[in-house]
Amino acid sequence: IRGFFIGADESDTLTPVFIRGNLTAGGLIGKTIINAEGNKIATIKDIIIGKNGKAALVVVSDDGLLGIGTKVAAFDYGSVVTQRYDGTVGMSLSKEMISRAADFSYDPKDWAKAKVIPAGSVSTNMLLEGDVLNSKGEKVASIENVYFRYAEVTQIIVGFHKTMCADGDFASLDYDDMGMIRKDGGLHFNLTEKQSTHFKNFKASVAN
């Protein structure tokens, strides 16, 4: 993923960045999990981000492969996901682990019968449906991807200038520099007035 890193202040220098796609939400969610024998055992469905800004859970589905209907379970991200120095990602899961695990639910009210999403955490899938808003609440970009660096969410990849014939342009924003808000049933990032001005100037420079 190629783009530009945009700092929090207008004085920050724009820096070209290259982010490994396989360490992003787009490179993980939807991917097949293969066991040591080369058999498909599950699919990654979501990554739950904790309130500390780190990947807390990885949500998987067996897609009915265990013969008992589709099961959705969640495992501690740090326990089953390994990010190696060469950029590859490994997962230590087995059919037995999935079959023994409790069902997963996004509804906290299901706590008595399932493992539920932790308080204060957010779904990456939900975040990927959100937008970046300026200080006036106006949409200035779409959230395209989330970068996980050794379980920590460090960057949000945003897109703009999209058309029917082009993918548009991309920029990388620091996850910790932006404020997350809930609006109209969705999750979005809200820029401060200074950040909004900086981002507006950046978009204008890219357009030219």
N, C-alpha and C positions, 0 to 999 in steps of 0.2 A: 504494500500500500504506500503510494508516494503522496506526499503532501507537505504542508508547512506547519511548523510548530509556532503557535501564537501565544506569547506570554501574557501575563495579567496586565502589564502596563504598556502604554503606547510607545515608551522608549525602548522596550525589549526588541532585540534584533530577530527578524524572521529567519528561522533556520530550516533548511530542507531536511526532511526526515524520511526514513524508510523503515516501515514496521513489518515484522514477520507476520504474514497472514495466518499461519497456523497457531499463533499465540493470541489470536483475537477471538471474540465471540463468534464471528462469522466463520472462523476456521475450526471451531470446536463444535458448536451447536449443529445438530443434524448429522454429525459424523458417526460412522459405525464403529462399535467396539468389538474387537476381535480377540479371542482367547489364544492361549499358547498353541492350540491345535489348528489355528487358522479359521475357526468357526465364529460366525457372527453371534453375539450373545445379547447385544443391546444397542440402543442409539442414544446419543446425548441429546436431551430435549431442552435443557435450560441450565443456567448457572446462577445461583443465588448470591448476591453481593451483600455482605454484612455491613452494618452501620460504621464499621471501622475502615471501610473502603477495600476490603479484601474478599476474594472469592471464598464463600463459606461452604456452599454445598454444590455438588454437581447432580443434576436431576437426569435420570436415565429411564428409558422404557425398554422392556424386553420385546415389544412389538408382537406379543403372543407367541414367542418362540419356545416358551417353556410349556406350552400346551394347556395353560390354565387361563387363557385370555390375556389381554394386555395389562401388564403391571407397570406402575410408575413408582420408582423409589428414589431416594436421595441419599448421597453419601458425603462424608466430610471431604471437601475438595483436596485438602492437604494430604489426606491419607491415601487417596486413590489416583491422584493426578501427579505426574512427574514431568517437569519441564527441564529438559537437558540443555547443556551449554551449546549444543549444535543447533538448537531451535526445534528439535523434535519433541513430541509429546507422547508420553506413555500412560496407560491406565491399568491399574492392577485390580481388575474385577473378574469374578467368576459367576457362572450360573447359580452356584450354591449361595453365594453372597447375595445375589439379587432375589432369589427365591425366599431366603430367610429374612430379608429386610422388611421392615414395616412399609405399608403403602404411604405415599407422600401426598399431601394436600396443601394447596395455597390458601385454604380457609382456616384461620386460627381456631375457629369453633370446632374443628375436627380433631382437636388435640387428644381426645380420649380414645380415638380409634385409628389415628394415623400420625405419622411424623409431619409436623406442619412447618411452614415457613417461619423462621425466627423473627421475633419482634424487631422492628427497625430495619429489616433487610429488604432488598428489592429484587425483583426478577429482571434478569438481563433481557429476556424477550420483551418485557413490557417497556424497558428503557429504550430498546431499539425501535420502538414505535413512536418515540417522542421526538421533540424538536428543541432547538436552541432559540430562546426568546431574548430580545433586547430588553433594556430597562423599561420600555413602554409596554412590554408584554407582546410585542410583535414577533412573528417567526422570522428568523434570519438564516436558519440552516436546519437541516435534518440530521438526526443522530444516525450514523451509518454503521458504526462498529465500536467495540470496546476492547481495549488492549489490556491483557493480563500478563504482568511480568512477575513470574514466580508467585502467583496467586494474588498479587496486589494489582488493583486497577489503577493504572497510571495515566492513561490517555483515553480521550474520547475522540473518535474520528467523525468529523461532521462533513456534510456535503452541501453544495449550493451551486447555483448557475446550471441546474439540470434542465435538459430539454428532451423532447421526444427522440432526438437523434444522438444525444451526447450524454455521457455520464456526469458531466459537470466537473467541478473542482473540489478538492478535499483539503481539510485543515485538521491539525491535531491540537486539542486543547487539554490542559492539565485537569484531571478529574477533581483534584482537591481545590482548584481555584474557582470552581463554579458552584453555584447554589442550586440544589435540586428542589423542585417544587412539584406538587400534585395539582393538576388543573384539568377540568373536564374529564375526570376519570383516568387521566394518563399521567406519566412521569415526564418532566421536562427539565431543562437547565435554564436558569435565568441569569443573564449577564448583568453586571453592575453598569452604571452609566459610563464609567471609564472603559470597561471592557467592551461595551457596545460601540463606543466611538472607535476603539482600536480595531474591532472586527469590521466595522463599516469601511474604514480606510483600507484595510487589507483586501476586502472584496473588490473595492474600486481599483486597487492596484493590479489585482489579478485580471480584472475585466479589460484593463488597458494593456 
